């Protein structure tokens, strides 16, 4: 009879070790190890897909859900009074909005999700173990800086690419149907553009860095919210200025990047820098709309 508790454990280990020396014992050992690895692998896949897909999607739709209420109803006034292009989307065309939502959902489920699955397997192949040990906050800030730099470079040049006449006509023109954008149309795009300009610039950083799932979830959520702010059409207090990208939708051939660094180096913001929109391009630190404190000048007579 085995002693109670853990007293019988050494004998059990000895028996297991003896059995493992036999061919059939080795087979059992390999099977148990394989089962353990499969369980660990499926746990990592579950955490990854929650972090890389579910959390960013919830952040995107929660944020844009609030904005769409303002776009459709014109209320609450504490949002709509900060509209950039006055008189536009006031209220938004609901038929056009439904079409945009349908396209965005198709892009998320039919393009983004399969790309995220592929990203998981590529990262595993590159040796990412998706450890449960959290990165330090300092390391996350380093990663965030690198992610932002990579996104700026890739987005700027792919965005310039789809503005070439042939590609613009067949691909990018869809996104520019909204000359006065709203938040949800940040990923309203042709499938090719969604892959090249929306998804790859954001995914590349975490892949290169072999990032933790928490870093990926935070970065993807941040990227989706910031691009929604850039397209939202409202210059809201204490949030990043959307004037830069809003001007791109208004004029088409200015302000291609995210940060504006490459636009400055390539001279693709020269017209923007001469406008009132450039003067308003800062974080609003008061409750007075910048359209009131820095209004557009009177229009010239035709």
N, C-alpha and C positions, 0 to 999 in steps of 0.2 A: 504494500500500500504506500502511495506517495504521501510525504508529509504535507500538512496544510500550508497555505500561503506560498511564499517564494522558496521554501526550503528544497523543493524538488527541481528547481530551475537548473542548477549546475548539471545534474544527471541528465535532464532533458537536452541541454546544450551538447553534452558529450555524445548522447545518442544521435542527435541531429548531425553533428560533425562526422560521426562514424558512418551514418547512412549516406551523407553527402559524398563520401569517398567512393561509394558504389556508383556505377554508370546511371542506374535509375534515380539515385539520389541527386546526382548532378543535374539531371533533367528536371527534377522537381524544383531544385534550387534556382535554375535558370527561369523556370516558369514563374516562381514566386517573385523573383527580381523583376521580370518583365511586367508582371501585374502591378508591382509597386511603381515602376517607372511610368506605366500607362496611366495609373491613377494620378500621379504627380503631373504628368503631361496634360491630362484633361482638366485638372484644377487650374493649371497655368492658362490654358486656353479659355476657360470660363472667366477667370479674372481679367484676362486681356480683353475679351470681347465686351465685358461690362464696362471696362475702363476706356477702351478705345472707341467703342460704338455707342453704347447706351447712355453713358453720362454726358458726353458732348452733345448727342442728339437731344437729350432732355434740356440741356442748357440752351441750345439753339431755339427750340420751340417754346420754352417758357419765356425767354426774353422777347422773341418775335411775336408771341401771342399777345403780350401787353401792347406792343407797338401796333399790331394789326387792329386792336380795339380802337386805338386813337385814329388810325388811318381810315377805318370804315365809318366810325361814328362822329369823328371830329371832337371827341371828348376822351379824357379829361383835358381841360384847357391848360393845365400846368405842363402838359406835354406838347400839345398842338401849337401853343404860342411860340415855340422855339423852331418852327418850320423854317427851313433854309430857303427853298424856292416858293415864295409866297404865291398863293392861289393855285398851286399844283397839288394834285392828290387830295383835294379838299371838298368832298371826300374822294377816296380812291375808287376807281372803276372796279366794282366787285367781280364782274365777268373776267376782266384781265387778271385780277388777284387770284381767282380760282384756278385759272390756267397756270399762273406762276407757281401756286402751291402744288399742283399736280406734277409739274416739271421738277420741282425741288424734291418731292417725295420719290419720284422715279430716279433722280440722281443719287439720292441717299441710299435707297434700297438696291438698285440695280447696278450702281457703279461704286459708290463709296464702300458699301459693305463687302462686296467681293474683294476690293482692293485691300481692305483691312485684314481680311482672312489671309490673303496672299502675303501681306506684310508680316503677319505672325509667323508663317512658315519660313519666310526669308530670314527673319531675325533669329529663329531657332537654328536654322542652318548656319548662320554666322556665329553661333555659339552663345546667344543670349539665353540664360537659364530662367529668366523672369523670377528672380529671387524674391522672397517675401520681405527681405531686409530693405527698409526704406532708405532712399538716398538722403544725404544731409541737405539742409536748406541751402547752404553755400554752393554745393554741387548742382543743385537744381537751378540756381541763378546762373551758374556758368552754362548749363545746358540751354536755358532759356535764351541767353545771349546768342549762342550758336544757332539755335533753331531760328531765331529772328533774322539773323544775318543770312542764313541759307534761304529762308523764305523770301527775303527782299531780293536776292540775286535771281532766284529761279522764277519768281512771280514777275519781276520786271521784264525779263527777257522773253519769257513765254507770252506775256501780255503784249509786248511789242510785236512778237511774231504773229499773233492772231489779229493784229491790226494791219497786217499787209493786205492790200486790196482783195486778193483772191480768197484768203482765209477769212477776212472780215465779212465778205459777202455771204459765204457759205457756213461760217461757224460763229464768229463773235457778234455778228449783227443781232442775234437773238437776245443776248444780254443787254444790248444797247437799245432795245425797244423801250426801255424805261429811261427816258432822259431826266426824269425826276425820280430817282430810285426810292424804294422803301426797304426795310431791313430784310425781309424774307427773300428778296430777289438777289441777295448776295451770292447765292448758289443757284440762281436761275440762269442756266447756260446750256449750250449744246453739249452733248456727251463728250466730244473730243476736248472741248475747252475745260469741262469739269475735271477731266483726267489731267490735262497738261497744266492748267493754271490754278485750279482750285485745290486739287488733292495732292499731287506730287510735291509741290513746294512745301506743304505742311508736313507730309509724311517723311520726307527725306531726312530731316534733322534727327528725329528719334531713331531712325534706322542706322544712320551713320554712328550715332553715339551709343547705340545699344541700350536704350533708356529703360528705366523701370516703368512698370504699368502706371503707377501714380503720376510720374512725370508726363507720360503720354496722355493720360486722361486730362491733366491740368492744361497741357499745351494745346490739345485739340479743342477743348472747351474755350480756352482763351482766344484761340484763332477764330473760332466760329462767332464768338460774341463781338470781337473787334471788327471783323468784316461786316457783321450786321450793323454795328454802330456806323461804320464808314458808309453804308448804303441807306441808313435809316431815314435820312431826310430831315432830321431834327438835330440842332446843335444844342444838346442838353447840358445843363450845369454839371460840372465836376467829372464829365466823361471826355474821352479823347475827341478831338475835333474831327467832324466828318467833311469839313469844307473841301479838303484836298481831293478826295475821290468823288464827291458830289460835283465838283468842277469838271472832272474827267467825263462824267456822264453828260454834262451840259455841253462841253466843247469837243469831246472825242479824242483830240490829238494832244492833250496835255495830261500830266500827272498820272503816269502809268504804274508807279511803284506803290509800296506800302508805307515806307518811312519817308520817302522823298529824297533819300541820299543819292540814288542813281539818277533820278530825274534832274537833280542839281548838277551832277557830273556830266550828264548828256545834254543838258540844256532843254529838257522837255517840260520845264515848269516856268519858262520865261514869261509867257503870257499871263499865267496864274499870278506871278509875283507882282504884276502891275494892276491887279484888281482889288476891289474891296473884299472879295472872298479871302484873299491872302492876309489882309489886315485882321479878318475875323478868325483866321486859322490858328487858334490857340485854345487852351482849356478855359472854359467859361467858369469864373470863380465868383460870380454874383448871380442873382435871379433875374436880372434884366436881360432880355434877349439881345444878342449881338446884332440882329437885324434892325433893332431900334437904336442901339448905341453907335453902330457903324452901318448906317443904311446905304443902300445903293444910291449913286448919284442920279440926277434926272436924266432920262433917256434923251439922246440927241434926236433932233428932228430929222425925218427921212429926207 
